[in-house]
Amino acid sequence: MNPGSNRGNIKIGLSVGIVLKQDQKSGNITRGVVKKILTNSSSHPHGIKVQLEDGRVGRVKEIN
């Protein structure tokens, strides 16, 4: 399972790779640092939704 699917693995300030909403078809990864965790549940099959420090929002696919 994707480590980004478990909320416990994600902390504010962590460097992650996310997929933005508009990149879901292509699977293009955007890298950044977590500013805010937006998913409240402990896990999500498509990845925990986060906001990066630059304001972009997406689901975590990899943890760097």
PDB file of N, CA, C and O in Angstrom:
ATOM      1  N   MET A   1       0.846  -1.192   0.000  1.00  0.00           N
ATOM      2  CA  MET A   1       0.000   0.000   0.000  1.00  0.00           C
ATOM      3  C   MET A   1       0.887   1.250   0.000  1.00  0.00           C
ATOM      4  O   MET A   1       1.972   1.252   0.580  1.00  0.00           O
ATOM      5  N   ASN A   2       0.419   2.285  -0.643  1.00  0.00           N
ATOM      6  CA  ASN A   2       1.118   3.566  -0.712  1.00  0.00           C
ATOM      7  C   ASN A   2       1.317   4.141   0.708  1.00  0.00           C
ATOM      8  O   ASN A   2       0.338   4.288   1.439  1.00  0.00           O
ATOM      9  N   PRO A   3       2.563   4.471   1.115  1.00  0.00           N
ATOM     10  CA  PRO A   3       2.768   5.033   2.459  1.00  0.00           C
ATOM     11  C   PRO A   3       2.031   6.359   2.643  1.00  0.00           C
ATOM     12  O   PRO A   3       1.736   6.754   3.771  1.00  0.00           O
ATOM     13  N   GLY A   4       1.734   7.043   1.544  1.00  0.00           N
ATOM     14  CA  GLY A   4       0.985   8.303   1.607  1.00  0.00           C
ATOM     15  C   GLY A   4      -0.492   8.115   1.870  1.00  0.00           C
ATOM     16  O   GLY A   4      -1.228   9.092   2.007  1.00  0.00           O
ATOM     17  N   SER A   5      -0.946   6.843   1.944  1.00  0.00           N
ATOM     18  CA  SER A   5      -2.355   6.555   2.224  1.00  0.00           C
ATOM     19  C   SER A   5      -2.652   6.522   3.721  1.00  0.00           C
ATOM     20  O   SER A   5      -3.815   6.488   4.123  1.00  0.00           O
ATOM     21  N   ASN A   6      -1.610   6.533   4.543  1.00  0.00           N
ATOM     22  CA  ASN A   6      -1.768   6.448   5.998  1.00  0.00           C
ATOM     23  C   ASN A   6      -1.437   7.792   6.625  1.00  0.00           C
ATOM     24  O   ASN A   6      -0.311   8.276   6.508  1.00  0.00           O
ATOM     25  N   ARG A   7      -2.421   8.400   7.294  1.00  0.00           N
ATOM     26  CA  ARG A   7      -2.247   9.743   7.866  1.00  0.00           C
ATOM     27  C   ARG A   7      -1.117   9.793   8.896  1.00  0.00           C
ATOM     28  O   ARG A   7      -0.464  10.823   9.062  1.00  0.00           O
ATOM     29  N   GLY A   8      -0.894   8.670   9.586  1.00  0.00           N
ATOM     30  CA  GLY A   8       0.152   8.610  10.598  1.00  0.00           C
ATOM     31  C   GLY A   8       1.556   8.801  10.039  1.00  0.00           C
ATOM     32  O   GLY A   8       2.470   9.174  10.774  1.00  0.00           O
ATOM     33  N   ASN A   9       1.738   8.549   8.740  1.00  0.00           N
ATOM     34  CA  ASN A   9       3.053   8.694   8.108  1.00  0.00           C
ATOM     35  C   ASN A   9       3.357  10.141   7.705  1.00  0.00           C
ATOM     36  O   ASN A   9       4.495  10.460   7.359  1.00  0.00           O
ATOM     37  N   ILE A  10       2.357  11.006   7.749  1.00  0.00           N
ATOM     38  CA  ILE A  10       2.507  12.355   7.192  1.00  0.00           C
ATOM     39  C   ILE A  10       2.548  13.383   8.311  1.00  0.00           C
ATOM     40  O   ILE A  10       1.674  13.417   9.176  1.00  0.00           O
ATOM     41  N   LYS A  11       3.573  14.214   8.279  1.00  0.00           N
ATOM     42  CA  LYS A  11       3.743  15.263   9.296  1.00  0.00           C
ATOM     43  C   LYS A  11       3.935  16.597   8.590  1.00  0.00           C
ATOM     44  O   LYS A  11       4.417  16.655   7.459  1.00  0.00           O
ATOM     45  N   ILE A  12       3.553  17.659   9.271  1.00  0.00           N
ATOM     46  CA  ILE A  12       3.787  19.011   8.741  1.00  0.00           C
ATOM     47  C   ILE A  12       5.304  19.228   8.648  1.00  0.00           C
ATOM     48  O   ILE A  12       6.048  18.895   9.570  1.00  0.00           O
ATOM     49  N   GLY A  13       5.739  19.787   7.530  1.00  0.00           N
ATOM     50  CA  GLY A  13       7.164  20.015   7.305  1.00  0.00           C
ATOM     51  C   GLY A  13       7.849  18.885   6.554  1.00  0.00           C
ATOM     52  O   GLY A  13       9.028  18.993   6.216  1.00  0.00           O
ATOM     53  N   LEU A  14       7.116  17.789   6.286  1.00  0.00           N
ATOM     54  CA  LEU A  14       7.673  16.646   5.574  1.00  0.00           C
ATOM     55  C   LEU A  14       7.738  16.937   4.076  1.00  0.00           C
ATOM     56  O   LEU A  14       6.838  17.562   3.516  1.00  0.00           O
ATOM     57  N   SER A  15       8.806  16.479   3.439  1.00  0.00           N
ATOM     58  CA  SER A  15       8.947  16.616   1.986  1.00  0.00           C
ATOM     59  C   SER A  15       8.229  15.442   1.319  1.00  0.00           C
ATOM     60  O   SER A  15       8.535  14.283   1.599  1.00  0.00           O
ATOM     61  N   VAL A  16       7.268  15.749   0.430  1.00  0.00           N
ATOM     62  CA  VAL A  16       6.436  14.714  -0.181  1.00  0.00           C
ATOM     63  C   VAL A  16       6.286  14.938  -1.683  1.00  0.00           C
ATOM     64  O   VAL A  16       6.608  16.006  -2.205  1.00  0.00           O
ATOM     65  N   GLY A  17       5.793  13.910  -2.361  1.00  0.00           N
ATOM     66  CA  GLY A  17       5.380  14.011  -3.764  1.00  0.00           C
ATOM     67  C   GLY A  17       3.878  13.829  -3.808  1.00  0.00           C
ATOM     68  O   GLY A  17       3.366  12.826  -3.312  1.00  0.00           O
ATOM     69  N   ILE A  18       3.157  14.784  -4.394  1.00  0.00           N
ATOM     70  CA  ILE A  18       1.701  14.705  -4.470  1.00  0.00           C
ATOM     71  C   ILE A  18       1.250  14.702  -5.928  1.00  0.00           C
ATOM     72  O   ILE A  18       1.990  15.094  -6.830  1.00  0.00           O
ATOM     73  N   VAL A  19       0.007  14.247  -6.130  1.00  0.00           N
ATOM     74  CA  VAL A  19      -0.627  14.355  -7.440  1.00  0.00           C
ATOM     75  C   VAL A  19      -1.736  15.394  -7.306  1.00  0.00           C
ATOM     76  O   VAL A  19      -2.655  15.234  -6.502  1.00  0.00           O
ATOM     77  N   LEU A  20      -1.640  16.462  -8.102  1.00  0.00           N
ATOM     78  CA  LEU A  20      -2.659  17.502  -8.111  1.00  0.00           C
ATOM     79  C   LEU A  20      -3.905  16.986  -8.814  1.00  0.00           C
ATOM     80  O   LEU A  20      -3.832  16.043  -9.602  1.00  0.00           O
ATOM     81  N   LYS A  21      -5.062  17.608  -8.528  1.00  0.00           N
ATOM     82  CA  LYS A  21      -6.329  17.189  -9.129  1.00  0.00           C
ATOM     83  C   LYS A  21      -6.216  17.121 -10.660  1.00  0.00           C
ATOM     84  O   LYS A  21      -6.648  16.144 -11.273  1.00  0.00           O
ATOM     85  N   GLN A  22      -5.639  18.151 -11.269  1.00  0.00           N
ATOM     86  CA  GLN A  22      -5.560  18.190 -12.740  1.00  0.00           C
ATOM     87  C   GLN A  22      -4.554  17.185 -13.297  1.00  0.00           C
ATOM     88  O   GLN A  22      -4.539  16.934 -14.502  1.00  0.00           O
ATOM     89  N   ASP A  23      -3.708  16.603 -12.430  1.00  0.00           N
ATOM     90  CA  ASP A  23      -2.698  15.628 -12.879  1.00  0.00           C
ATOM     91  C   ASP A  23      -3.100  14.185 -12.599  1.00  0.00           C
ATOM     92  O   ASP A  23      -2.299  13.275 -12.810  1.00  0.00           O
ATOM     93  N   GLN A  24      -4.331  13.956 -12.124  1.00  0.00           N
ATOM     94  CA  GLN A  24      -4.722  12.591 -11.742  1.00  0.00           C
ATOM     95  C   GLN A  24      -4.667  11.617 -12.915  1.00  0.00           C
ATOM     96  O   GLN A  24      -4.292  10.459 -12.734  1.00  0.00           O
ATOM     97  N   LYS A  25      -5.034  12.069 -14.113  1.00  0.00           N
ATOM     98  CA  LYS A  25      -4.993  11.173 -15.280  1.00  0.00           C
ATOM     99  C   LYS A  25      -3.556  10.826 -15.658  1.00  0.00           C
ATOM    100  O   LYS A  25      -3.242   9.669 -15.937  1.00  0.00           O
ATOM    101  N   SER A  26      -2.671  11.853 -15.665  1.00  0.00           N
ATOM    102  CA  SER A  26      -1.278  11.639 -16.078  1.00  0.00           C
ATOM    103  C   SER A  26      -0.440  11.031 -14.953  1.00  0.00           C
ATOM    104  O   SER A  26       0.565  10.373 -15.220  1.00  0.00           O
ATOM    105  N   GLY A  27      -0.843  11.243 -13.698  1.00  0.00           N
ATOM    106  CA  GLY A  27      -0.069  10.743 -12.565  1.00  0.00           C
ATOM    107  C   GLY A  27       1.186  11.557 -12.295  1.00  0.00           C
ATOM    108  O   GLY A  27       2.085  11.103 -11.587  1.00  0.00           O
ATOM    109  N   ASN A  28       1.248  12.769 -12.861  1.00  0.00           N
ATOM    110  CA  ASN A  28       2.407  13.649 -12.695  1.00  0.00           C
ATOM    111  C   ASN A  28       2.604  14.017 -11.217  1.00  0.00           C
ATOM    112  O   ASN A  28       1.666  14.455 -10.552  1.00  0.00           O
ATOM    113  N   ILE A  29       3.818  13.837 -10.715  1.00  0.00           N
ATOM    114  CA  ILE A  29       4.125  14.090  -9.301  1.00  0.00           C
ATOM    115  C   ILE A  29       4.649  15.520  -9.125  1.00  0.00           C
ATOM    116  O   ILE A  29       5.521  15.971  -9.867  1.00  0.00           O
ATOM    117  N   THR A  30       4.100  16.217  -8.133  1.00  0.00           N
ATOM    118  CA  THR A  30       4.560  17.552  -7.763  1.00  0.00           C
ATOM    119  C   THR A  30       5.208  17.438  -6.390  1.00  0.00           C
ATOM    120  O   THR A  30       4.613  16.878  -5.470  1.00  0.00           O
ATOM    121  N   ARG A  31       6.412  17.959  -6.244  1.00  0.00           N
ATOM    122  CA  ARG A  31       7.119  17.850  -4.962  1.00  0.00           C
ATOM    123  C   ARG A  31       6.975  19.130  -4.149  1.00  0.00           C
ATOM    124  O   ARG A  31       6.889  20.232  -4.692  1.00  0.00           O
ATOM    125  N   GLY A  32       6.954  18.954  -2.846  1.00  0.00           N
ATOM    126  CA  GLY A  32       6.854  20.110  -1.963  1.00  0.00           C
ATOM    127  C   GLY A  32       6.884  19.692  -0.514  1.00  0.00           C
ATOM    128  O   GLY A  32       7.105  18.527  -0.185  1.00  0.00           O
ATOM    129  N   VAL A  33       6.654  20.674   0.354  1.00  0.00           N
ATOM    130  CA  VAL A  33       6.696  20.463   1.804  1.00  0.00           C
ATOM    131  C   VAL A  33       5.293  20.663   2.364  1.00  0.00           C
ATOM    132  O   VAL A  33       4.623  21.642   2.037  1.00  0.00           O
ATOM    133  N   VAL A  34       4.849  19.729   3.210  1.00  0.00           N
ATOM    134  CA  VAL A  34       3.497  19.767   3.764  1.00  0.00           C
ATOM    135  C   VAL A  34       3.329  20.964   4.702  1.00  0.00           C
ATOM    136  O   VAL A  34       4.095  21.153   5.647  1.00  0.00           O
ATOM    137  N   LYS A  35       2.296  21.768   4.406  1.00  0.00           N
ATOM    138  CA  LYS A  35       1.929  22.893   5.264  1.00  0.00           C
ATOM    139  C   LYS A  35       0.739  22.521   6.145  1.00  0.00           C
ATOM    140  O   LYS A  35       0.675  22.903   7.314  1.00  0.00           O
ATOM    141  N   LYS A  36      -0.209  21.764   5.566  1.00  0.00           N
ATOM    142  CA  LYS A  36      -1.442  21.425   6.274  1.00  0.00           C
ATOM    143  C   LYS A  36      -1.935  20.067   5.791  1.00  0.00           C
ATOM    144  O   LYS A  36      -1.857  19.763   4.600  1.00  0.00           O
ATOM    145  N   ILE A  37      -2.447  19.242   6.720  1.00  0.00           N
ATOM    146  CA  ILE A  37      -3.053  17.953   6.366  1.00  0.00           C
ATOM    147  C   ILE A  37      -4.562  18.177   6.285  1.00  0.00           C
ATOM    148  O   ILE A  37      -5.181  18.612   7.256  1.00  0.00           O
ATOM    149  N   LEU A  38      -5.152  17.880   5.126  1.00  0.00           N
ATOM    150  CA  LEU A  38      -6.565  18.181   4.903  1.00  0.00           C
ATOM    151  C   LEU A  38      -7.492  16.988   5.118  1.00  0.00           C
ATOM    152  O   LEU A  38      -8.679  17.178   5.386  1.00  0.00           O
ATOM    153  N   THR A  39      -6.976  15.760   5.007  1.00  0.00           N
ATOM    154  CA  THR A  39      -7.807  14.563   5.226  1.00  0.00           C
ATOM    155  C   THR A  39      -7.897  14.303   6.728  1.00  0.00           C
ATOM    156  O   THR A  39      -6.881  14.256   7.422  1.00  0.00           O
ATOM    157  N   ASN A  40      -9.130  14.136   7.220  1.00  0.00           N
ATOM    158  CA  ASN A  40      -9.308  13.885   8.656  1.00  0.00           C
ATOM    159  C   ASN A  40      -9.247  12.415   9.020  1.00  0.00           C
ATOM    160  O   ASN A  40      -8.884  12.077  10.147  1.00  0.00           O
ATOM    161  N   SER A  41      -9.599  11.522   8.082  1.00  0.00           N
ATOM    162  CA  SER A  41      -9.600  10.092   8.401  1.00  0.00           C
ATOM    163  C   SER A  41      -8.167   9.566   8.503  1.00  0.00           C
ATOM    164  O   SER A  41      -7.231  10.185   7.996  1.00  0.00           O
ATOM    165  N   SER A  42      -8.008   8.412   9.165  1.00  0.00           N
ATOM    166  CA  SER A  42      -6.663   7.870   9.404  1.00  0.00           C
ATOM    167  C   SER A  42      -6.009   7.332   8.141  1.00  0.00           C
ATOM    168  O   SER A  42      -4.784   7.227   8.074  1.00  0.00           O
ATOM    169  N   SER A  43      -6.823   6.985   7.125  1.00  0.00           N
ATOM    170  CA  SER A  43      -6.254   6.512   5.864  1.00  0.00           C
ATOM    171  C   SER A  43      -7.199   6.847   4.715  1.00  0.00           C
ATOM    172  O   SER A  43      -8.387   7.094   4.918  1.00  0.00           O
ATOM    173  N   HIS A  44      -6.647   6.851   3.505  1.00  0.00           N
ATOM    174  CA  HIS A  44      -7.435   7.086   2.292  1.00  0.00           C
ATOM    175  C   HIS A  44      -6.782   6.296   1.169  1.00  0.00           C
ATOM    176  O   HIS A  44      -5.568   6.392   0.984  1.00  0.00           O
ATOM    177  N   PRO A  45      -7.561   5.506   0.403  1.00  0.00           N
ATOM    178  CA  PRO A  45      -6.949   4.638  -0.610  1.00  0.00           C
ATOM    179  C   PRO A  45      -6.170   5.377  -1.698  1.00  0.00           C
ATOM    180  O   PRO A  45      -5.238   4.815  -2.272  1.00  0.00           O
ATOM    181  N   HIS A  46      -6.537   6.623  -1.988  1.00  0.00           N
ATOM    182  CA  HIS A  46      -5.844   7.379  -3.041  1.00  0.00           C
ATOM    183  C   HIS A  46      -4.755   8.289  -2.495  1.00  0.00           C
ATOM    184  O   HIS A  46      -4.106   9.000  -3.262  1.00  0.00           O
ATOM    185  N   GLY A  47      -4.543   8.280  -1.189  1.00  0.00           N
ATOM    186  CA  GLY A  47      -3.525   9.133  -0.574  1.00  0.00           C
ATOM    187  C   GLY A  47      -4.165  10.218   0.273  1.00  0.00           C
ATOM    188  O   GLY A  47      -5.270  10.676  -0.018  1.00  0.00           O
ATOM    189  N   ILE A  48      -3.473  10.620   1.308  1.00  0.00           N
ATOM    190  CA  ILE A  48      -3.949  11.671   2.205  1.00  0.00           C
ATOM    191  C   ILE A  48      -3.853  13.013   1.472  1.00  0.00           C
ATOM    192  O   ILE A  48      -2.836  13.307   0.845  1.00  0.00           O
ATOM    193  N   LYS A  49      -4.902  13.818   1.552  1.00  0.00           N
ATOM    194  CA  LYS A  49      -4.897  15.127   0.885  1.00  0.00           C
ATOM    195  C   LYS A  49      -4.173  16.136   1.776  1.00  0.00           C
ATOM    196  O   LYS A  49      -4.469  16.263   2.964  1.00  0.00           O
ATOM    197  N   VAL A  50      -3.213  16.852   1.174  1.00  0.00           N
ATOM    198  CA  VAL A  50      -2.428  17.844   1.910  1.00  0.00           C
ATOM    199  C   VAL A  50      -2.343  19.146   1.111  1.00  0.00           C
ATOM    200  O   VAL A  50      -2.563  19.177  -0.100  1.00  0.00           O
ATOM    201  N   GLN A  51      -2.017  20.211   1.832  1.00  0.00           N
ATOM    202  CA  GLN A  51      -1.694  21.483   1.192  1.00  0.00           C
ATOM    203  C   GLN A  51      -0.200  21.703   1.370  1.00  0.00           C
ATOM    204  O   GLN A  51       0.333  21.573   2.472  1.00  0.00           O
ATOM    205  N   LEU A  52       0.475  22.043   0.262  1.00  0.00           N
ATOM    206  CA  LEU A  52       1.907  22.323   0.320  1.00  0.00           C
ATOM    207  C   LEU A  52       2.137  23.766   0.758  1.00  0.00           C
ATOM    208  O   LEU A  52       1.204  24.569   0.794  1.00  0.00           O
ATOM    209  N   GLU A  53       3.384  24.088   1.091  1.00  0.00           N
ATOM    210  CA  GLU A  53       3.721  25.441   1.540  1.00  0.00           C
ATOM    211  C   GLU A  53       3.424  26.494   0.480  1.00  0.00           C
ATOM    212  O   GLU A  53       3.173  27.653   0.810  1.00  0.00           O
ATOM    213  N   ASP A  54       3.450  26.092  -0.809  1.00  0.00           N
ATOM    214  CA  ASP A  54       3.149  27.056  -1.880  1.00  0.00           C
ATOM    215  C   ASP A  54       1.647  27.174  -2.154  1.00  0.00           C
ATOM    216  O   ASP A  54       1.237  27.909  -3.052  1.00  0.00           O
ATOM    217  N   GLY A  55       0.827  26.453  -1.382  1.00  0.00           N
ATOM    218  CA  GLY A  55      -0.626  26.570  -1.503  1.00  0.00           C
ATOM    219  C   GLY A  55      -1.285  25.504  -2.360  1.00  0.00           C
ATOM    220  O   GLY A  55      -2.509  25.373  -2.341  1.00  0.00           O
ATOM    221  N   ARG A  56      -0.491  24.729  -3.124  1.00  0.00           N
ATOM    222  CA  ARG A  56      -1.088  23.693  -3.966  1.00  0.00           C
ATOM    223  C   ARG A  56      -1.603  22.536  -3.115  1.00  0.00           C
ATOM    224  O   ARG A  56      -1.036  22.215  -2.070  1.00  0.00           O
ATOM    225  N   VAL A  57      -2.697  21.913  -3.585  1.00  0.00           N
ATOM    226  CA  VAL A  57      -3.356  20.836  -2.837  1.00  0.00           C
ATOM    227  C   VAL A  57      -3.383  19.575  -3.693  1.00  0.00           C
ATOM    228  O   VAL A  57      -3.676  19.632  -4.887  1.00  0.00           O
ATOM    229  N   GLY A  58      -3.076  18.433  -3.072  1.00  0.00           N
ATOM    230  CA  GLY A  58      -3.132  17.160  -3.785  1.00  0.00           C
ATOM    231  C   GLY A  58      -3.017  16.007  -2.807  1.00  0.00           C
ATOM    232  O   GLY A  58      -2.938  16.196  -1.593  1.00  0.00           O
ATOM    233  N   ARG A  59      -3.011  14.801  -3.372  1.00  0.00           N
ATOM    234  CA  ARG A  59      -2.929  13.587  -2.549  1.00  0.00           C
ATOM    235  C   ARG A  59      -1.500  13.042  -2.552  1.00  0.00           C
ATOM    236  O   ARG A  59      -0.850  12.981  -3.596  1.00  0.00           O
ATOM    237  N   VAL A  60      -1.025  12.650  -1.378  1.00  0.00           N
ATOM    238  CA  VAL A  60       0.355  12.181  -1.219  1.00  0.00           C
ATOM    239  C   VAL A  60       0.513  10.823  -1.898  1.00  0.00           C
ATOM    240  O   VAL A  60      -0.231   9.882  -1.622  1.00  0.00           O
ATOM    241  N   LYS A  61       1.505  10.745  -2.796  1.00  0.00           N
ATOM    242  CA  LYS A  61       1.826   9.486  -3.471  1.00  0.00           C
ATOM    243  C   LYS A  61       3.179   8.957  -3.014  1.00  0.00           C
ATOM    244  O   LYS A  61       3.407   7.748  -3.050  1.00  0.00           O
ATOM    245  N   GLU A  62       4.072   9.826  -2.590  1.00  0.00           N
ATOM    246  CA  GLU A  62       5.370   9.360  -2.090  1.00  0.00           C
ATOM    247  C   GLU A  62       5.869  10.298  -1.000  1.00  0.00           C
ATOM    248  O   GLU A  62       5.575  11.494  -0.985  1.00  0.00           O
ATOM    249  N   ILE A  63       6.639   9.705  -0.083  1.00  0.00           N
ATOM    250  CA  ILE A  63       7.238  10.453   1.019  1.00  0.00           C
ATOM    251  C   ILE A  63       8.748  10.416   0.788  1.00  0.00           C
ATOM    252  O   ILE A  63       9.338   9.344   0.655  1.00  0.00           O
ATOM    253  N   ASN A  64       9.361  11.589   0.741  1.00  0.00           N
ATOM    254  CA  ASN A  64      10.800  11.667   0.420  1.00  0.00           C
ATOM    255  C   ASN A  64      11.637  11.686   1.680  1.00  0.00           C
ATOM    256  O   ASN A  64      12.864  11.749   1.605  1.00  0.00           O
TER     257      ASN A  64
END
